[in-house]
Amino acid sequence: MIKNLIGELVGIRYPLIQAPMNWVSGAELAAAVSNAGGLGTLGPNAGTQAITEDVELTGERLREQIKKVRSLTRKPFAVNIPIGVGEGLKYSKRCVEVVIEEAVPVVITSVGGPNVYTKVLHDGGIKVFHAVSTPKHAKKAEEVGVDAVVCEGYEAGGHKGFTELTTLILTPMVADAVKLPVITGGGIGDARGVLAALALGADAVYMGTRFMATKESESHQKVKDAIVRAKDACTVSVPKDFMLARDLSNIFTNQYLEMRKSGASAEALRAFLAKHSKFSAQHLGDVENAELHCGQVAGLIDSAPGAADVISGIIQNISSVVEEAKRKLAAFQA
Ligand SMILES: Cc1cc2nc3c(=O)[nH]c(=O)nc-3n(C[C@H](O)[C@H](O)[C@H](O)COP(=O)(O)O)c2cc1C
């Protein structure tokens, strides 16, 4: 029997991981994905509607979400902990203590060095997946001893580095660079994308935007409708101070990019971003005047079903996509 490295590592049926999406991926989405045979992931602000600067409260909010996932599923799930730098480390440190106390099976660390928490998480019995943006960073994560690396291409929704490497290029580069299991994301939303990712050398896929448009996601209904409506080139890359974001193209992105073009100062851009925060889009449903992280795959999404239906749809279609590819190859060889 052929073994899937990620499936073996964390005990999931299908190599399908619901990627963390800040406020959007709360306990209900994570549990629905895990119950359907994938790996659900809690986002950093899961279950909340407001940012807090209280470290203790940040940890307790996370604990509450972990308990809620456990009340909804007995299957493995993951928690995303953005590591951060400087002052930001106090939040991630508290979250690390909480996931160890709660014996969470998997942590996905991002936005920081893999050396910061891998050992302490391992000592706490937790598997660590670390998000990287280049093959060089993947090697570094391997040296530190993480259990798997996660990479995401330029197509992906949300924040990423400035490399602009697409999933088609980044995935085989990372798969060639490390011996560890590789999880890849960015632009994947159906069986075609899943098979392509596996063919590129990934052991599992990482899907964010596809799960944002599901019944269980915490996104406002207007956000889900906007993704379903989105067609063609519906997202833009938005440069910020230290990273790029991919957002749904709207009045906000047009105004922000126009401000950059006309030479607005860094302070003015930051103030504009703060005013049109993601919170307004995700919770108030202001899909035109606020920042809405969203991947290019939105253009391929035409419904917002339950998360379990997304997973079963992908699994059901895998064999016909394989057959289609084989038919094309056979015709070529004949
Ligand atoms: C709305 C939204 C919020 C996101 N928030 C986070 C986050 O909090 N932490 C993180 O590591 N990645 C975050 N991401 C990135 C996703 O985890 C994942 O890498 C990406 O969605 C994969 O590409 P796709 O959107 O094409 O599926 C976010 C993505 C979206 C769309």
The ligand as a MOL file (V3000), in Angstrom:
LIG
                    3D

  0  0  0     0  0            999 V3000
M  V30 BEGIN CTAB
M  V30 COUNTS 31 33 0 0 0
M  V30 BEGIN ATOM
M  V30 1 C -8.4510 35.3080 4.6930 0
M  V30 2 C -7.0860 34.7140 4.8540 0
M  V30 3 C -6.4380 34.8270 6.0820 0
M  V30 4 C -5.1740 34.2400 6.2650 0
M  V30 5 N -4.5980 34.2880 7.5090 0
M  V30 6 C -3.4520 33.5800 7.7440 0
M  V30 7 C -2.9200 33.4880 9.0710 0
M  V30 8 O -3.4870 34.0010 10.0310 0
M  V30 9 N -1.7760 32.7710 9.2570 0
M  V30 10 C -1.1110 32.1610 8.1990 0
M  V30 11 O -0.0580 31.5290 8.4170 0
M  V30 12 N -1.6030 32.2460 6.9350 0
M  V30 13 C -2.7590 32.8980 6.6950 0
M  V30 14 N -3.2960 32.9310 5.4270 0
M  V30 15 C -2.6430 32.1490 4.3550 0
M  V30 16 C -3.2330 30.7190 4.3110 0
M  V30 17 O -2.8810 30.0140 5.4970 0
M  V30 18 C -2.7310 29.9030 3.0920 0
M  V30 19 O -1.3400 29.9480 3.0050 0
M  V30 20 C -3.3360 30.3970 1.7780 0
M  V30 21 O -4.6900 30.6960 1.9300 0
M  V30 22 C -3.1630 29.3300 0.6940 0
M  V30 23 O -3.5310 29.8170 -0.5600 0
M  V30 24 P -5.0430 29.8010 -1.1520 0
M  V30 25 O -5.7230 30.9490 -0.4950 0
M  V30 26 O -4.8420 29.9680 -2.6010 0
M  V30 27 O -5.6660 28.4810 -0.7830 0
M  V30 28 C -4.5360 33.5300 5.2010 0
M  V30 29 C -5.1990 33.4370 3.9640 0
M  V30 30 C -6.4630 34.0020 3.7860 0
M  V30 31 C -7.1510 33.8330 2.4590 0
M  V30 END ATOM
M  V30 BEGIN BOND
M  V30 1 1 1 2
M  V30 2 1 2 3
M  V30 3 2 2 30
M  V30 4 2 3 4
M  V30 5 1 4 5
M  V30 6 1 4 28
M  V30 7 2 5 6
M  V30 8 1 6 7
M  V30 9 1 6 13
M  V30 10 2 7 8
M  V30 11 1 7 9
M  V30 12 1 9 10
M  V30 13 2 10 11
M  V30 14 1 10 12
M  V30 15 2 12 13
M  V30 16 1 13 14
M  V30 17 1 14 15
M  V30 18 1 14 28
M  V30 19 1 15 16
M  V30 20 1 16 17
M  V30 21 1 16 18
M  V30 22 1 18 19
M  V30 23 1 18 20
M  V30 24 1 20 21
M  V30 25 1 20 22
M  V30 26 1 22 23
M  V30 27 1 23 24
M  V30 28 2 24 25
M  V30 29 1 24 26
M  V30 30 1 24 27
M  V30 31 2 28 29
M  V30 32 1 29 30
M  V30 33 1 30 31
M  V30 END BOND
M  V30 END CTAB
M  END
